[in-house]
Amino acid sequence: MEYIPLGNTDILVSRICFGALTIGPLQRNLSLEEGSCIIKKAIYDGINFIDTADLYETYPYIREAVKYKPDIIISSKSFAYDRKTAQETLDKALKGIGRDYIDFFLLHEQESLLTLKGHYEALQFFLEQKKKGIIRGVGISTHFVAAVHVAAEMDEIDVIHPILNFCGLGIVDGTREEMEQAIAAAWKAGKGIYTMKSLGGGHLLNRYEEALEYIKTFPYAHSVAIGMQRVEEVEANISYFTNNSISEELRLRLKKYKRELIIEDWCKGCGACVLRCKQKALFVQEGKARVNKKKCILCGYCGTVCKELAMKII
């Protein structure tokens, strides 16, 4: 496994980052033992970098991984917008992972200069914690080209976590080429870049090696966050990144799985998920939520606003 400093930080991260969203309640909802075993497998095979978020509720799994490897690199995110919510979400992360510091803490789902201004009080708080050594780097995550451009010019931002895949799936305000250009500018400005959704939330699994080849050879990403919820996925991703190949036996095992968004029969059609979905993949029809599978990137965020717990990704 190759390791590289994340931008201008002195923190060495593996080329693959373990995306923890997929093992938690928003997606496969693995038991603590099952989920932590998958993370430990990734660590054993060379991955030293984990991405999570306050929203994902995956801190318990990561806490077990920290016991296995105390110096694992962890990045989390929150929707904090002021000092109070920033303090609350940071405290939750530290308590959740069982450490007195976290490597990176990001403002989640930033869209533009306007949203960054709206969260600036939280950003200032995180910068104060960085000076104290409680946070080692501050940044943003985003599906928006505009946010990458803004963050690239901000001295306060160390790390950017943008969406990128070879089909441009999930980019809200532009094309793949426009996102590539924005990320390249951020890279040249010294920002740490670790991308997300290289497999389009599972939509590109039928073009798996093509998708990985694109993101692996993209020259302006230090690391690539990939959601993994099975040992076979860990083995395949590491094999491709280190050996440029995947065994036929492993490829066949991977083809058995296909993730999808499930909307349960007890959905009441309230429309909260429709408002939450930035991909505009959800709509209400005949009193129930429906999904346009061509637009859905399987992020699972719709499930966080469903009071009926009727939405999940399996």
Residue pairs with C-beta under 8 A, 6 or more apart in sequence:
1 14
1 15
1 16
1 45
1 46
1 47
1 48
1 238
1 241
1 242
2 14
2 15
2 241
2 242
3 12
3 13
3 14
3 15
3 48
4 12
4 13
4 15
4 222
4 223
5 11
5 12
5 13
5 192
5 222
6 12
6 13
6 104
6 137
6 158
6 159
6 192
6 193
6 194
6 222
6 223
7 158
7 159
7 187
7 190
7 191
7 192
7 193
7 222
8 158
8 190
8 191
8 192
9 136
9 137
9 158
9 159
9 192
11 73
11 103
11 136
11 137
11 192
12 48
12 73
13 48
13 49
13 73
13 194
13 222
13 223
14 46
14 47
14 48
14 49
14 223
15 216
15 222
15 223
15 224
15 241
16 42
16 47
16 49
16 223
16 224
16 226
16 237
16 238
16 241
17 47
17 49
17 50
17 51
17 75
17 194
17 223
17 224
17 225
17 226
18 39
18 42
18 47
18 49
18 50
18 51
18 225
18 226
18 228
18 234
19 51
19 196
19 225
19 226
19 227
19 228
20 39
20 50
20 51
20 52
20 56
20 58
20 61
20 62
20 227
21 27
21 51
21 52
21 53
21 56
21 58
21 227
21 299
21 300
22 28
22 227
22 228
22 229
22 313
23 30
23 34
23 35
23 38
23 39
23 58
23 61
23 228
23 229
24 30
24 35
24 56
24 57
24 58
24 61
25 56
25 57
25 303
26 55
26 56
26 57
26 300
26 301
26 303
26 304
26 312
26 313
27 227
27 229
27 259
27 298
27 300
27 312
27 313
27 314
28 229
28 313
28 314
29 312
30 38
30 61
30 229
32 60
32 61
32 64
35 58
35 61
36 60
36 61
36 64
36 65
37 231
38 228
38 229
38 230
38 231
38 234
39 50
39 61
39 62
39 64
39 65
40 64
40 65
40 68
41 231
41 234
42 228
42 234
42 238
43 65
43 68
43 69
43 72
45 234
45 235
45 238
46 238
46 242
47 234
47 238
48 69
48 71
48 72
48 73
49 72
49 73
49 74
49 75
49 194
49 223
50 62
50 65
50 72
50 73
50 74
50 75
51 75
51 76
51 161
51 194
51 196
51 225
52 58
52 59
52 62
52 74
52 75
52 76
52 77
53 76
53 77
53 78
53 108
53 141
54 76
54 77
54 78
54 79
54 89
54 92
54 93
54 108
55 77
55 78
55 79
55 108
55 301
55 304
59 92
59 93
59 95
59 96
59 97
60 96
62 72
62 74
62 96
62 97
63 96
63 97
63 98
65 72
66 72
66 74
66 97
66 98
66 99
67 98
70 99
73 103
73 104
74 97
74 99
74 102
74 103
74 104
75 102
75 103
75 104
75 105
75 106
75 159
75 161
75 194
76 93
76 102
76 104
76 105
76 106
77 105
77 106
77 107
77 108
77 141
77 161
78 85
78 86
78 89
78 90
78 93
78 105
78 106
78 107
78 108
78 122
79 85
79 89
79 107
79 108
79 109
80 86
80 88
80 89
80 90
80 107
80 119
80 122
80 125
80 126
81 118
81 119
81 121
81 122
82 121
82 122
83 121
83 122
83 124
83 125
85 122
86 121
86 122
86 125
86 126
87 125
90 102
90 105
90 125
90 126
90 129
90 134
90 135
93 102
93 105
94 100
94 101
94 102
94 134
100 134
101 133
101 134
101 135
101 136
102 134
102 135
102 136
103 135
103 136
103 137
104 135
104 136
104 137
104 138
104 139
104 158
104 159
105 126
105 129
105 135
105 137
105 138
105 139
106 138
106 139
106 140
106 141
106 159
106 161
107 116
107 119
107 122
107 123
107 126
107 139
107 140
107 141
108 140
108 141
109 141
109 142
109 143
109 278
110 116
110 119
110 140
110 141
110 142
110 144
110 147
110 151
111 142
111 144
111 146
111 147
111 172
111 173
112 144
112 146
112 147
112 150
113 146
113 150
115 147
116 123
116 140
116 147
116 150
116 151
116 154
123 138
123 156
126 135
126 138
127 138
127 156
129 135
130 136
130 137
130 138
137 158
137 159
137 192
138 156
138 157
138 158
138 159
139 151
139 157
139 158
139 159
139 160
139 161
139 191
139 192
140 147
140 151
140 157
140 159
140 160
140 161
141 160
141 161
141 162
141 196
142 148
142 151
142 160
142 161
142 162
142 163
143 162
143 163
143 170
143 171
143 172
143 278
144 171
144 172
144 173
144 174
145 171
145 173
145 174
145 178
145 179
145 182
146 173
146 174
147 162
148 160
148 162
148 179
148 182
148 183
148 185
148 186
149 182
149 185
149 186
151 157
151 160
151 186
151 191
152 160
152 182
152 185
152 186
152 189
152 191
153 189
157 191
158 191
158 192
159 191
159 192
159 193
159 194
160 183
160 186
160 191
160 192
160 193
161 193
161 194
161 195
161 196
161 225
162 179
162 182
162 183
162 193
162 195
162 196
163 170
163 171
163 179
163 195
163 196
163 197
164 171
164 176
164 179
164 180
164 183
164 195
164 196
164 197
164 198
164 215
164 218
164 221
165 176
165 197
165 198
165 199
165 200
165 204
165 211
165 214
165 215
166 176
166 204
166 210
166 211
166 214
166 215
167 176
167 200
167 203
167 204
168 175
168 176
168 179
169 197
169 200
169 201
169 203
169 204
169 297
170 197
170 200
170 201
170 279
170 297
170 299
171 178
171 179
172 278
172 279
180 218
180 220
183 193
183 195
183 220
183 221
184 219
184 220
186 193
186 220
187 193
187 220
187 221
192 222
193 220
193 221
193 222
193 223
194 221
194 222
194 223
194 224
194 225
195 215
195 218
195 221
195 223
195 224
195 225
196 225
197 297
197 299
198 204
198 211
198 212
198 214
198 215
198 224
198 225
198 226
199 205
199 208
199 211
199 212
199 226
199 227
200 211
200 297
201 227
201 259
201 296
201 297
201 298
201 299
202 258
202 259
202 260
202 298
203 296
203 297
203 298
204 210
204 211
205 254
205 257
205 258
205 259
208 236
208 254
209 240
209 246
212 237
212 240
212 241
213 240
215 221
215 224
216 224
216 240
216 241
226 233
226 237
228 234
228 237
230 257
232 250
232 253
232 254
232 257
233 254
235 250
236 246
236 250
236 251
236 254
239 245
239 246
239 247
239 250
240 246
246 254
259 298
259 313
259 314
260 293
260 298
260 313
260 314
261 291
261 293
261 296
261 298
261 300
261 302
261 311
261 312
261 313
262 311
262 312
262 313
262 314
263 288
263 289
263 290
263 291
263 310
263 311
264 308
264 309
264 310
264 311
264 312
265 310
266 308
266 310
267 288
267 289
267 306
267 308
267 310
267 311
268 287
268 308
268 310
269 284
269 286
269 287
269 288
269 289
270 307
270 308
271 284
271 289
272 305
272 306
272 307
273 282
273 289
273 302
273 303
273 305
273 306
273 311
274 282
274 283
274 284
274 289
275 305
276 301
276 302
276 304
276 305
277 301
277 302
279 295
279 296
279 297
279 299
280 292
280 295
281 291
281 292
281 293
281 294
281 295
281 296
281 297
282 289
282 290
282 291
282 292
282 296
282 302
283 289
283 290
283 292
284 290
289 302
289 310
289 311
298 313
300 311
300 312
300 313
302 311
303 309
303 311
303 312
303 313
